[in-house]
């Protein structure tokens, strides 16, 4: 299997198509082993100051916050990784890595073996402000341990 560029989802492994959970989803084209790196999240970069000035108007967002305080907006110049849907029992995880330019990026890997045709999921673990209600971010995964929201559990 050839190496895909860091900036894209590995097209030989996955495809984007309609999801029963939400809109579009990412599906395995073939069986994928546990621990396989699927690719990196791409899109427009924002600083905290820049992202707070954008009028999101409750629109669908594809923001990933990194530990250095920057954000990646997958809607603007992103790749198919933006279609990884949320599930409370995910089969993939996001992790930070250093990009070729030395900056931080987000990559995805499987946390267990994936069957061909299976949809790939992340636990979004959304963080919200105190005045927000977690029920404003409903989960539709239908998993046995679904918590009913995409908001992360308090530690």
C-alpha positions, 0 to 999 in steps of 0.5 A: 500500500502506498503512502498518502500525503500527510495532508489528505485522507488515505483515499485507498482506504476510505470513501465519503458517502451518505450516513445514517447517523448524520449527513455524509460519513467516512466509510472503510473501502476495505478492512483496516487494521487497528492503529492504522493512520487514516490521514490528517485534518486540513483546512483554514487555520485560525488563531483564537482571536481570529476564530472569535471574530467569525460570525458562525451564525449557528451554522454547521462548523468543522472546527478542530482546536489544537493544544497550541490554541489554534484552530483548523476549519475543515469547511474552508479548504478541508478534506474528507476527514471533516465528514468523520461523524461523532459516536459515543463508542468511536472506532477512531481517535484524533491525535496531534502530531507535528507537520512537516513545517513543524506546526501542529496538525490533527491526524486520525487513527483507528482504535480497533479493526474496521470491517469493509463498509463500516462507518468510521467515528470519533467521539467529538468530546465537545467543550461548551460554555457554562451557559450552553446546554449539552442537549443543544448538541444532540448525538444520534449514534444510537450506541448502547452507551450513547450519552445523548450529546456530543459534549464530552463528559466532565472528568 
